[in-house]
Amino acid sequence: MKSDSKNLLDQSVQYLKSVGPKRAESFAKVGIKNIHDLIYYFPSRHLDRSTLLTAAKASDYLMNGYEGELTVIGKVFEKEKKRFGKKEILKVQFRDSTGFFECVWFRGTKYFYSVFNEGNTFAISSKPDKSKFGALKFIHPDFDRLSEEEEKSFLHTGKIIPFYRIPKELKSGNIGDLSLRRIINLAVENYVDLVEETLPEEIIKENNLIGLPEAIRNYHFPESSEKLNSAQSRFKFEELFYLELLVALRKQNYQTKLTGNKMSIKTNLVQNFLKTLPFELTKAQLKVLSEIKSDLLSEKPMNRLLQGDVGSGKTIVSLIAMLIAIDNGFQAAIMAPTEILADQHAKNISVMMKKLYLKYPDKEIKVSLLLGGQKKSEREKRLQDIELQEADITVGTHALFEEKVNYKNLGLVVIDEQHRFGVRQRARLQSKGKTPEVLVMSATPIPRTISMTVYGDLDISVIDEMPKNRIPIKTVLRGESRLPEIFKFIIDKSKDGYQTFIVYPLVEDSDKLELKAAETFYEELRKTHLKNLNVGLIHGRMSWQEKEEKMLLFLKKQFDVLISTTVIEVGIDIPDANIILINDAHRFGLSQLHQLRGRVGRSNKQAYCILVTKDEIVQYNIQQRLELDYLSSSMLDKYKSAIRLQTMVKTNNGFEIAETDLKLRGPGDIFSTKQSGFPDLKYADIIYDTELLNLTKKIAFNLINKDPSLDSENNSVIRNNLIKHYSENLKYAKIA
């Protein structure tokens, strides 16, 4: 029976009534090839009678200052196109039993004019506005056409109507709101009971979930708002459960099926190194080191994420971990996201290792730098050093895991700014040794919900304390009209030994984007405002050797000001650079702004971060609106730039910034699920479904602890579903 059900669900949609070969082609273009695909094409929203207002009631809401979205149903009464110069405006008048309301379109007027025909009924959803006569008005609203039958049944029975996203590919096949609802209704009625359950009965009962066929039916055509909520909850639960199951499998496989390199403290190498440091480690660094040391001394392979704000001292901690590995006869590798950062790591580590050798000449630790753009002869020598273990610490970018790189005895892999590397890249580096210990580092603080999902298989350590001599950076927000006085501030501070980064979003001028360009302003500033200062330029189109040369000149104070693009975002350490001016700051993401700010404030001087944006953005007074949970989506879009910039002014705390960034941008934009080896989330929102995330994590981890291979009969449903729908994600179950 199961195979018959599967065959029926796998048959082409063309065999459904009202579809046929031509429309089937349109469906295929949006990924709907068979009946199974069609019944999983869920509505983007529903129209519930309980959320509906009459035109008169909506007008009352507007008069009382209501700012949220609302829905009104009305018939098209008349439509009119008006031209004002080159611009054309479409106005459509609607009426219901209580009065009139108006909808206005400034763009796409030709298309919308063809959509709204006199006598047709539409559900209009948007934020209300007032016309110049005080009447109810909606500007560019969402809308859905209702059939006469739907209108009657909806208004008189309280029925909930589904609305589906109609991409242009479906529209071109003459498939609109009404026809799509009819086609999906037909598929659900005839085939939904053939869908196989994807969760064990025990989990369904214990968590008060509804069965899969019932959930599908009520997601499309809910019997009540309660049934709709139950259907949505079922899909959220299932999605988060399988995501956490993949996390649990990954962690379980790594800890139980792979053998680590059990190490010990053999000599005084680490203690001697600590004596050479001109500072004492913070309590947070010592706590994290204790956690890393326990991992390295265990038989289980280390798989740890080290989080710490910009400048908190993660690199020193990772270097001590590398010294423990070297003390046990292993090699260590540290991978950085850019050549310029890898080069800086190599130089800094080499200086520290030479200092260690001069004071304690028991063992010379050799550092090797491996980059893509090196000369062939130099590269061959480095590869030989790695293969013969002449190199104890190898520093590089993704060049570290190319096929030609053969480590003799790789024991520890450190990955800096790890969110920039995909899971496949990390796997290739790990494969260079016999299950090397893995320490991944991130200066971008990771919100708890993200760490529970994308990084849930890693043990997490946090350096939550800054070095004692660090003075908090002062961050200010200024309009572009204030630039002349900002340049004067930079000139005055240069007399006290201050150096300045001036950051622009682009290398050269762009016709498409109204953004400032580094090259243009470099030429302009050194002839005008900053003509009495030494000004340098660095950008991403330079080779890493050119970038390195510019940074060395800046370090040696050959430049007072370095004009840059975001190439300086990660890891550059110039102690006297204590001013950073970021132009067009509204065009940068929060985490990027925080990283850029971290380029200054690395000495005991007061540092400044000056965010420059359009004057009107500075004028937004949104202090009362920083509680993002209470903002509607339309208000969020309007205030996002201002919220980001005010957040930067308000706090230096990376974790607070990360939480705000997560709410503004959503998890998918910050930590790509594709990069992490996890499926995309269609139903759940890990920002708001944290309670459900905690529950599914607990259930998934308990299940894998009891039945790691999912061999029991109870878990066969889960095993089969994983193989069928998550085979690509399962490839990474053994990867850190």
Summary of the structure (lengths in Angstrom):
residues: 736
radius of gyration: 30.4
end to end distance: 40.6
largest distance: 93.0
contacts: 2370
relative contact order: 0.09
helix: 47%
strand: 17%
